[in-house]
Amino acid sequence: MNSYSELIRQSLYFIETNLYEEIGLEEVASEALLSPYHYHQVFRRAMRSSHSGLF
């Protein structure tokens, strides 16, 4: 299992590579292999910020 920091890195890469696509929390969380709720919690702790505004 990947560490949370690796999952966040992978999800940020996913966001970057799909910058011009309409993606939401569900798609990004799925790429990180987490539920949307769990992804939100992990992202907020790792980035010290919310994901709102990114997608």
TORDO-869962 format. One line per 10 residues: number of its first residue (from 1); their letters; for each residue x, z, y of N, C-alpha, C. Coordinates in nm, 3 decimals, decimal comma, padded with zeros to 5 digits. Layout:
BEGIN
NUM> a> X/Z/Y/X/Z/Y/X/Z/Y | ...
//
This chain:
BEGIN
1> mnsyselirq> 00,084/00,000/-00,119/00,000/00,000/00,000/00,088/00,000/00,124 | 00,053/-00,081/00,219/00,127/-00,088/00,344/00,103/00,038/00,427 | 00,200/00,069/00,509/00,181/00,178/00,604/00,084/00,132/00,712 | 00,026/00,228/00,783/-00,066/00,192/00,889/00,002/00,110/00,997 | 00,127/00,140/01,028/00,195/00,062/01,132/00,209/-00,084/01,090 | 00,232/-00,108/00,962/00,241/-00,246/00,913/00,105/-00,314/00,919 | -00,001/-00,242/00,886/-00,135/-00,298/00,893/-00,172/-00,332/01,037 | -00,136/-00,247/01,130/-00,162/-00,274/01,272/-00,082/-00,394/01,317 | 00,045/-00,403/01,277/00,128/-00,518/01,312/00,065/-00,646/01,259 | 00,019/-00,645/01,136/-00,044/-00,763/01,077/-00,173/-00,800/01,150
11> slyfietnly> -00,250/-00,698/01,189/-00,374/-00,728/01,259/-00,347/-00,781/01,400 | -00,244/-00,731/01,466/-00,209/-00,786/01,598/-00,162/-00,930/01,586 | -00,091/-00,962/01,479/-00,051/-01,100/01,454/-00,175/-01,187/01,432 | -00,271/-01,135/01,357/-00,397/-01,208/01,333/-00,468/-01,235/01,466 | -00,476/-01,134/01,551/-00,539/-01,151/01,682/-00,464/-01,257/01,763 | -00,333/-01,249/01,763/-00,251/-01,344/01,839/-00,269/-01,487/01,788 | -00,272/-01,505/01,657/-00,284/-01,641/01,602/-00,426/-01,696/01,613 | -00,523/-01,610/01,642/-00,661/-01,653/01,660/-00,709/-01,627/01,802 | -00,617/-01,632/01,894/-00,645/-01,595/02,032/-00,760/-01,675/02,093 | -00,774/-01,799/02,055/-00,876/-01,884/02,115/-01,002/-01,894/02,029
21> eeigleevas> -01,008/-01,815/01,923/-01,126/-01,810/01,837/-01,207/-01,687/01,873 | -01,334/-01,691/01,841/-01,419/-01,574/01,861/-01,408/-01,486/01,737 | -01,331/-01,381/01,747/-01,318/-01,287/01,637/-01,365/-01,150/01,683 | -01,408/-01,070/01,590/-01,457/-00,938/01,623/-01,385/-00,832/01,543 | -01,426/-00,711/01,567/-01,367/-00,597/01,499/-01,376/-00,611/01,347 | -01,487/-00,662/01,298/-01,505/-00,676/01,154/-01,400/-00,767/01,091 | -01,371/-00,879/01,156/-01,271/-00,972/01,102/-01,130/-00,912/01,108 | -01,099/-00,847/01,217/-00,965/-00,788/01,231/-00,948/-00,673/01,132 | -01,049/-00,589/01,119/-01,043/-00,479/01,023/-01,029/-00,531/00,881 | -01,099/-00,638/00,850/-01,088/-00,699/00,717/-00,947/-00,748/00,690
31> eallspyhyh> -00,884/-00,808/00,789/-00,745/-00,852/00,774/-00,652/-00,734/00,748 | -00,684/-00,619/00,802/-00,603/-00,498/00,784/-00,643/-00,422/00,658 | -00,743/-00,475/00,586/-00,792/-00,413/00,463/-00,852/-00,274/00,488 | -00,918/-00,259/00,602/-00,980/-00,133/00,639/-01,124/-00,158/00,683 | -01,206/-00,054/00,678/-01,340/-00,065/00,735/-01,325/-00,072/00,887 | -01,424/-00,127/00,956/-01,416/-00,130/01,102/-01,397/00,009/01,162 | -01,467/00,110/01,109/-01,451/00,246/01,160/-01,309/00,297/01,141 | -01,256/00,282/01,020/-01,121/00,331/00,990/-01,017/00,254/01,072 | -01,035/00,124/01,085/-00,942/00,043/01,165/-00,939/00,094/01,309 | -01,057/00,120/01,366/-01,065/00,170/01,503/-00,986/00,299/01,518
41> qvfrramrss> -01,003/00,391/01,423/-00,934/00,519/01,429/-00,782/00,501/01,419 | -00,737/00,419/01,325/-00,594/00,395/01,305/-00,534/00,324/01,426 | -00,604/00,221/01,476/-00,555/00,147/01,591/-00,541/00,237/01,712 | -00,642/00,318/01,737/-00,640/00,406/01,854/-00,523/00,504/01,848 | -00,497/00,559/01,730/-00,384/00,651/01,717/-00,251/00,579/01,729 | -00,239/00,464/01,667/-00,112/00,390/01,668/-00,078/00,335/01,805 | -00,177/00,285/01,876/-00,153/00,220/02,003/-00,179/00,312/02,122 | -00,230/00,430/02,094/-00,268/00,526/02,200/-00,364/00,461/02,299 | -00,450/00,376/02,245/-00,548/00,304/02,325/-00,657/00,251/02,233 | -00,769/00,217/02,291/-00,877/00,157/02,216/-00,854/00,007/02,203
51> hsglf> -00,919/-00,053/02,105/-00,909/-00,198/02,086/-01,003/-00,273/02,178 | -01,091/-00,202/02,247/-01,190/-00,270/02,332/-01,118/-00,359/02,434 | -01,172/-00,476/02,451/-01,111/-00,571/02,543/-01,018/-00,670/02,474 | -00,973/-00,636/02,353/-00,886/-00,730/02,279/-00,968/-00,839/02,213 | -01,086/-00,802/02,163/-01,171/-00,898/02,094/-01,314/-00,856/02,109
//
